[in-house]
Amino acid sequence: MNVHAPVSDFMSYPPYSVQPEDPLKLAQDLFLEHQIHHLLVTEEDRLMGILSYGDLLYLLNRMDNDGFEAYRNQVRLKNYKVSEIMSSQVITLQKEEPLLHALQLFLDKRINALPIMDGEKLVGIITSRDIIKGLVREASAETK
């Protein structure tokens, strides 16, 4: 894998996103429907934050645990807003930056996703899963 290649070669696009005032139930539905672990939070095409599936699971784990847990949690998620649990301090990369920079940030900052920008415009997201897919694709091509 060429770690000097631009992150845009590995990113997923267009990125799935939600707005800060969207209910967490919508975010949960997107996580499950698209089998993703990160949603970018945007408002008027401006990056406002990031929401991880782990953030959502942490919230669900803090809720009451009784016989009606699943039902109650779904009702509660309709009342919580994305902005209440999203991370607003987001590290981004420009699309031409090398993959090595993303890998270093994943390790140093203990994160698994980075929004990818073209100037001020959000163009994609790169996750640890995107990099693993790239490794598998490359290894498969070498064995043919």
C-alpha positions in Angstrom: 0.0 0.0 0.0 1.4 3.4 -1.0 1.2 5.4 2.2 2.2 8.5 0.2 -0.9 8.3 -2.0 -3.5 11.0 -1.2 -6.2 10.2 1.3 -8.8 10.9 -1.5 -7.7 7.6 -3.1 -9.0 5.7 0.0 -11.9 7.8 1.3 -15.6 7.0 1.1 -17.8 9.5 -0.7 -20.2 11.1 -0.5 -20.1 10.9 3.3 -23.3 10.1 5.2 -24.3 13.0 7.3 -26.9 14.3 9.7 -27.8 17.8 11.0 -27.2 18.9 14.6 -31.0 19.1 15.3 -31.8 15.7 13.8 -33.1 13.1 16.3 -30.6 10.4 17.4 -33.2 7.9 16.1 -32.4 9.1 12.6 -28.6 8.6 13.2 -29.3 5.1 14.6 -31.3 4.2 11.5 -28.5 5.4 9.2 -25.8 3.5 11.2 -27.8 0.3 10.9 -29.1 0.7 7.3 -25.7 1.6 5.8 -23.5 -0.5 8.3 -21.3 2.5 9.1 -19.8 3.6 12.3 -19.4 7.4 11.8 -21.7 10.2 10.6 -20.6 13.6 9.8 -22.7 16.4 11.3 -23.3 19.2 8.8 -25.3 22.4 8.7 -25.7 24.3 5.4 -22.8 22.3 3.9 -20.6 23.2 6.8 -18.9 20.6 9.0 -20.2 20.9 12.6 -19.0 17.7 14.2 -18.9 13.9 14.0 -21.0 11.3 15.6 -19.8 7.7 16.1 -21.8 4.6 16.7 -19.8 4.2 19.9 -21.2 7.6 21.1 -24.7 6.3 20.5 -24.0 3.0 22.2 -22.5 4.8 25.2 -25.7 6.8 25.6 -27.9 3.7 25.2 -25.9 1.9 27.9 -26.4 4.8 30.3 -30.2 4.5 30.0 -32.4 2.5 32.3 -32.1 -1.3 32.1 -35.5 -2.9 32.8 -38.0 -5.0 30.9 -39.1 -2.2 28.6 -35.5 -1.1 27.9 -35.6 -1.5 24.1 -38.9 0.2 23.6 -38.0 3.1 26.0 -34.6 3.6 24.4 -36.2 4.0 20.9 -38.7 6.5 22.3 -35.9 8.4 24.0 -33.7 8.5 20.9 -36.5 10.5 19.2 -36.2 13.1 21.9 -32.4 13.4 21.9 -30.7 15.6 19.3 -27.5 14.7 17.5 -25.9 17.9 18.8 -26.3 16.6 22.4 -23.7 13.8 22.0 -21.7 14.7 18.8 -18.0 15.6 19.0 -17.6 19.2 17.9 -13.8 19.2 18.0 -13.1 17.5 14.7 -9.7 16.9 13.1 -9.9 17.0 9.3 -7.5 16.4 6.4 -7.3 18.0 3.0 -7.9 15.5 0.2 -4.3 15.7 -1.2 -2.7 14.9 2.1 -0.8 11.5 2.2 -2.4 8.4 3.7 0.5 8.3 6.1 -0.8 11.4 7.8 -4.2 9.8 8.3 -2.6 6.7 9.8 -0.5 8.8 12.2 -3.6 10.7 13.3 -5.5 7.5 13.9 -2.7 6.3 16.2 -1.8 9.5 17.9 -5.3 10.8 18.5 -6.9 7.3 19.0 -9.6 8.1 16.4 -11.0 5.9 13.6 -12.4 8.5 11.2 -11.3 11.7 9.6 -13.5 14.0 7.4 -11.8 14.9 4.2 -11.9 18.4 2.9 -11.3 20.2 -0.4 -10.5 23.6 0.9 -13.6 24.4 3.1 -15.8 21.9 1.3 -16.5 18.5 2.8 -15.8 15.8 0.2 -15.5 12.5 2.0 -14.5 10.5 5.1 -11.7 8.1 5.6 -12.0 5.4 8.3 -9.8 2.6 9.5 -12.2 0.3 7.7 -11.5 2.1 4.4 -7.8 1.5 4.9 -8.4 -2.2 5.7 -10.5 -2.5 2.5 -7.6 -1.0 0.5 -5.2 -3.5 2.0 -7.4 -6.4 1.2 -8.0 -5.1 -2.4 -4.3 -4.7 -2.9 -3.5 -8.2 -1.4 -6.2 -9.8 -3.6 -4.7 -8.1 -6.7 -1.2 -9.4 -5.9 -2.4 -13.0 -5.5 -4.0 -13.1 -9.0 
